[in-house]
Each structure stands twice: as C-alpha cells, then as structure tokens.
Amino acid sequence: MAHRSRIEIIFNQSIEEDLFDRLKIHDAAARFTKIAPAYGRGSSGERRGDHIWPEENVMLLVYCDDGERERVIRAVKDIKSVFPNEGIKLFATAVDVFEL
C-alpha cells in the first residue's frame, strides 16, 4: 500500500487553458481525471450551465506524491493571482493506494 495525495481542483471553465498551461510549466498533474461540466454553488457563485446561471465549472482530480502535490499547489496559487475574481478551489487529502 502506498500513500499519496488526492487533489481536487474546481475552477471556472473560462480559465481552463491557462490552468493547464501553468500546471505544465510547474511539471505538475501530467496524470489527471477531468470532469466537465461540474455544476454547483460555492463562495464565488452558482454554476449550472443554464440560462439563469450560464457558467460552468471543471473539476480535476490528481493523485500524486508529496513533491508533485506542492507543484500543483504552486501552479494553482499562480493562476489565482492572475485571476483573483474567478472561482478556483483546491482540496488535498491523504489517500492510500492499493495495488490490485
């Protein structure tokens, strides 16, 4: 059993390309799962992709070691500084990975 981090990044789809560019610069999140669209309500408002709440979010899931976790966090902080008014959230938790 290996110990890893699970990172969830939830962000407005309008900054998707910029976020992926920044992750690449930081050599982070080369392996990920992308869930789009992701609907919900957070501190920066509601995202439903309909005529009332037209914007959509994207969610990235990344499983990585501690070094990559720090690079992902730096990349997301960089993007948040460029887009301070866009919804961007990052959650990281420790997980156990079982070899099957």
Phi and psi restraints in degrees (value plus and minus 20) as a CYANA .aco file:
   2 ALA   PHI    -129.2   -89.2
   2 ALA   PSI     129.5   169.5
   3 HIS   PHI    -120.6   -80.6
   3 HIS   PSI     111.5   151.5
   4 ARG   PHI    -159.3  -119.3
   4 ARG   PSI     159.8   199.8
   5 SER   PHI    -133.0   -93.0
   5 SER   PSI     123.0   163.0
   6 ARG   PHI    -127.5   -87.5
   6 ARG   PSI     103.1   143.1
   7 ILE   PHI    -134.1   -94.1
   7 ILE   PSI     110.5   150.5
   8 GLU   PHI    -133.3   -93.3
   8 GLU   PSI     104.6   144.6
   9 ILE   PHI    -137.5   -97.5
   9 ILE   PSI     100.5   140.5
  10 ILE   PHI    -135.6   -95.6
  10 ILE   PSI     105.8   145.8
  11 PHE   PHI    -171.0  -131.0
  11 PHE   PSI     139.0   179.0
  12 ASN   PHI     -86.3   -46.3
  12 ASN   PSI     113.9   153.9
  13 GLN   PHI     -80.5   -40.5
  13 GLN   PSI     -39.7     0.3
  14 SER   PHI     -86.1   -46.1
  14 SER   PSI     -39.0     1.0
  15 ILE   PHI    -129.3   -89.3
  15 ILE   PSI      -7.7    32.3
  16 GLU   PHI     -76.3   -36.3
  16 GLU   PSI     -70.5   -30.5
  17 GLU   PHI     -81.3   -41.3
  17 GLU   PSI     -62.2   -22.2
  18 ASP   PHI     -83.4   -43.4
  18 ASP   PSI     -60.6   -20.6
  19 LEU   PHI     -84.8   -44.8
  19 LEU   PSI     -66.0   -26.0
  20 PHE   PHI     -82.9   -42.9
  20 PHE   PSI     -58.3   -18.3
  21 ASP   PHI     -80.6   -40.6
  21 ASP   PSI     -64.0   -24.0
  22 ARG   PHI     -88.4   -48.4
  22 ARG   PSI     -59.2   -19.2
  23 LEU   PHI     -81.2   -41.2
  23 LEU   PSI     -59.8   -19.8
  24 LYS   PHI     -84.8   -44.8
  24 LYS   PSI     -62.7   -22.7
  25 ILE   PHI     -78.1   -38.1
  25 ILE   PSI     -59.0   -19.0
  26 HIS   PHI    -106.2   -66.2
  26 HIS   PSI     -14.0    26.0
  27 ASP   PHI      31.5    71.5
  27 ASP   PSI      31.7    71.7
  28 ALA   PHI    -152.6  -112.6
  28 ALA   PSI     131.1   171.1
  29 ALA   PHI      39.8    79.8
  29 ALA   PSI      21.6    61.6
  30 ALA   PHI     -85.8   -45.8
  30 ALA   PSI     -48.6    -8.6
  31 ARG   PHI    -134.5   -94.5
  31 ARG   PSI     107.3   147.3
  32 PHE   PHI    -177.9  -137.9
  32 PHE   PSI     146.8   186.8
  33 THR   PHI    -138.9   -98.9
  33 THR   PSI     109.4   149.4
  34 LYS   PHI    -128.6   -88.6
  34 LYS   PSI     108.2   148.2
  35 ILE   PHI    -136.4   -96.4
  35 ILE   PSI      95.5   135.5
  36 ALA   PHI    -166.7  -126.7
  36 ALA   PSI     118.2   158.2
  37 PRO   PHI     -98.8   -58.8
  37 PRO   PSI     139.7   179.7
  38 ALA   PHI    -139.8   -99.8
  38 ALA   PSI     101.2   141.2
  39 TYR   PHI    -124.1   -84.1
  39 TYR   PSI     129.3   169.3
  40 GLY   PHI     148.5   188.5
  40 GLY   PSI    -192.0  -152.0
  41 ARG   PHI    -153.1  -113.1
  41 ARG   PSI     109.0   149.0
  42 GLY   PHI    -155.1  -115.1
  42 GLY   PSI    -184.4  -144.4
  43 SER   PHI     -87.7   -47.7
  43 SER   PSI     -39.6     0.4
  44 SER   PHI    -121.6   -81.6
  44 SER   PSI      -8.2    31.8
  45 GLY   PHI      98.0   138.0
  45 GLY   PSI    -196.7  -156.7
  46 GLU   PHI    -117.7   -77.7
  46 GLU   PSI     124.4   164.4
  47 ARG   PHI    -151.7  -111.7
  47 ARG   PSI      91.8   131.8
  48 ARG   PHI    -146.6  -106.6
  48 ARG   PSI     -33.6     6.4
  49 GLY   PHI      49.0    89.0
  49 GLY   PSI       5.3    45.3
  50 ASP   PHI    -136.9   -96.9
  50 ASP   PSI    -193.2  -153.2
  51 HIS   PHI     -90.7   -50.7
  51 HIS   PSI     -40.6    -0.6
  52 ILE   PHI    -108.6   -68.6
  52 ILE   PSI     -66.3   -26.3
  53 TRP   PHI    -141.0  -101.0
  53 TRP   PSI      59.8    99.8
  54 PRO   PHI     -93.6   -53.6
  54 PRO   PSI     -40.0     0.0
  55 GLU   PHI     -94.6   -54.6
  55 GLU   PSI     138.0   178.0
  56 GLU   PHI    -149.0  -109.0
  56 GLU   PSI     133.0   173.0
  57 ASN   PHI    -125.2   -85.2
  57 ASN   PSI     146.8   186.8
  58 VAL   PHI    -147.7  -107.7
  58 VAL   PSI     126.5   166.5
  59 MET   PHI    -143.3  -103.3
  59 MET   PSI     110.6   150.6
  60 LEU   PHI    -129.1   -89.1
  60 LEU   PSI     116.2   156.2
  61 LEU   PHI    -133.0   -93.0
  61 LEU   PSI     109.6   149.6
  62 VAL   PHI    -151.3  -111.3
  62 VAL   PSI     109.4   149.4
  63 TYR   PHI    -129.9   -89.9
  63 TYR   PSI     106.0   146.0
  64 CYS   PHI    -175.9  -135.9
  64 CYS   PSI     151.4   191.4
  65 ASP   PHI    -104.0   -64.0
  65 ASP   PSI     157.9   197.9
  66 ASP   PHI     -82.1   -42.1
  66 ASP   PSI     -59.9   -19.9
  67 GLY   PHI     -83.7   -43.7
  67 GLY   PSI     -64.8   -24.8
  68 GLU   PHI     -88.3   -48.3
  68 GLU   PSI     -55.3   -15.3
  69 ARG   PHI     -76.1   -36.1
  69 ARG   PSI     -64.8   -24.8
  70 GLU   PHI     -84.9   -44.9
  70 GLU   PSI     -56.4   -16.4
  71 ARG   PHI     -88.3   -48.3
  71 ARG   PSI     -58.7   -18.7
  72 VAL   PHI     -82.9   -42.9
  72 VAL   PSI     -66.2   -26.2
  73 ILE   PHI     -79.5   -39.5
  73 ILE   PSI     -64.3   -24.3
  74 ARG   PHI     -81.4   -41.4
  74 ARG   PSI     -63.2   -23.2
  75 ALA   PHI     -82.1   -42.1
  75 ALA   PSI     -62.6   -22.6
  76 VAL   PHI     -89.2   -49.2
  76 VAL   PSI     -58.7   -18.7
  77 LYS   PHI     -82.3   -42.3
  77 LYS   PSI     -60.0   -20.0
  78 ASP   PHI     -79.4   -39.4
  78 ASP   PSI     -66.7   -26.7
  79 ILE   PHI     -85.0   -45.0
  79 ILE   PSI     -59.8   -19.8
  80 LYS   PHI     -82.2   -42.2
  80 LYS   PSI     -54.9   -14.9
  81 SER   PHI     -89.6   -49.6
  81 SER   PSI     -48.9    -8.9
  82 VAL   PHI     -99.2   -59.2
  82 VAL   PSI     -55.0   -15.0
  83 PHE   PHI    -143.2  -103.2
  83 PHE   PSI      48.8    88.8
  84 PRO   PHI     -86.1   -46.1
  84 PRO   PSI     -40.1    -0.1
  85 ASN   PHI    -117.9   -77.9
  85 ASN   PSI     -20.1    19.9
  86 GLU   PHI    -111.4   -71.4
  86 GLU   PSI     127.8   167.8
  87 GLY   PHI     -93.0   -53.0
  87 GLY   PSI      97.7   137.7
  88 ILE   PHI    -162.6  -122.6
  88 ILE   PSI     102.1   142.1
  89 LYS   PHI    -149.9  -109.9
  89 LYS   PSI     125.3   165.3
  90 LEU   PHI    -150.6  -110.6
  90 LEU   PSI     112.3   152.3
  91 PHE   PHI    -146.6  -106.6
  91 PHE   PSI     113.8   153.8
  92 ALA   PHI    -149.1  -109.1
  92 ALA   PSI     113.9   153.9
  93 THR   PHI    -156.3  -116.3
  93 THR   PSI     132.7   172.7
  94 ALA   PHI     -99.7   -59.7
  94 ALA   PSI     118.2   158.2
  95 VAL   PHI    -155.3  -115.3
  95 VAL   PSI     136.2   176.2
  96 ASP   PHI    -121.2   -81.2
  96 ASP   PSI     112.5   152.5
  97 VAL   PHI    -126.7   -86.7
  97 VAL   PSI     103.7   143.7
  98 PHE   PHI    -121.8   -81.8
  98 PHE   PSI     108.8   148.8
  99 GLU   PHI     -97.6   -57.6
  99 GLU   PSI     104.6   144.6
